[in-house]
Amino acid sequence: MNPPTTDLLAAPDAANDARGRPVTVIGLGAMGHTLARTFLAAGHPTTVWNRTASRADDLVADGATLADSVSAAVTAGPLIVVCVLDNDTTLSLLDPLGDELAGRAVVNLTSTTPEDARAFHTWATSRGVDHLDGAIMVPTPVVGTDDTLVLYSGAREVFDTHHATLASLGGTADYLGTDPGRAGLFDLGMLDVFFAGMTAFLHATAMVGADGIAPTTFLPYARTIVSVLDEVLPGLAAEVEAGSYPGDADNIAMELAAMEHVVRVSEARGIDTTLPEVTRRLLATAVEQGHGRDTFSRIVEQLRQPSA
C-alpha cells in the first residue's frame, strides 16, 4: 500500500488553473447537486444528469448543461463525477455504455464499501476507464469551504491529472494510496467513531435527563470529555499498533467498575442499556481472560474476533 499523502485542494493556483475545464456530474441528490453547484460556481462548464431531470432546473438556470441521457453526460468531457445511491446504481448507469467511457476518468464519490470499490475498479480498468474512488467526509453545507475533506484512493494518475478541477470542492484532499478500497474503508472507520460518539451522547442525555437535567446543561461537560478523548486517541493508536497494553496509568479492572455503574444507573432509570452493556461485556471478558491489569486498548483483541 502507498502511504497517505495530503494535498490542499483549495490552493488558489490550483483553482485558477482549473477554470474552464469541463466536468460532468451524474446524480443530483443532495450531495451530487451540491457538487455540481460548487463546480459551476468555480467556473467549470458543468454537465449534469439525473433520473429526475427537474432537480437540475436551478443548475441549468445558472449555466449548467442538462444531458438528456447518461451517454450524453459522459461524452461531454474527460472527467465524470458520480454521486448516486450505491455501487449497484453506479454500475446500472455506466455498464450499458460500452466503449463510450473508454479513455475517460470516473471519480466515484458514491458511498460504498472497500469490496465494492475494488470490484468497480476492476470493472472500469477492464473497459479502459480510468477510476478514482472517493469519500466526502463533510455534510453538504461545508462542501466548497476550507473545511471540506475528501478522501481519494485508486489511480494516482487520475488524482494528479484532475487535481486542479477537484480543487474546486475546497479544503483538503487526502490521497490514501493505489488500493481503490482505501477511501471507503477510512470513510466507514470515521463514521464508526462518529455515530458511536453521537449515540453515546444521546444515551448520556437520556440517563442524566431521567433526573431532570436538560441536555444543554449537560452539554459543556460532554464536550469536555470529548476533548479528553481526543488526547487519549494517540495513545490508544500507539498501543494497538505496538500490540502492547501496559496498563500503567489505568487498567481494565478499574474501567469495568465504572461501566458497571453506568449500566446499573441506566437500569435504575429505565434507560436502554444496549450501548453501555457492549463496553461492559468487552471489559468483563478481558478480566475473565486474565487481562484486568492491562490498559483499555487490550479490548481491540476481542473486537478483532467474530462476534458470538
Buried (B, 14 or more C-beta within 10 A) or exposed (E): EEEEEEBEBBEEEBBEBBEEBBBBBBBBBEBBBBBBBBBBEBBBBBBBBBEEBEBBEEBBEEEBBBBEEBBBBBBBBBBBBBBBEEBEBBBEBBEEBEEBBEEBBBBBBBBBBBEBBBBBBEBBBEBEBBBBBBBBBBEBEBBBEEEBBBBBBBBBEBBEBBBBBBBBBBBBBBBBBBBBBBBBBBBBEBEEEEEEEEEBBEBBBBBBBBEEBEBEEBEEEBEEEEEEEEEEEEEBEEBBEEEEBEBEEEBBBEBBEEBBEBBEBBEEEEBEBEBBBEBBBBBBBBBEEEBBBBBBBBBBBBEEEEEE
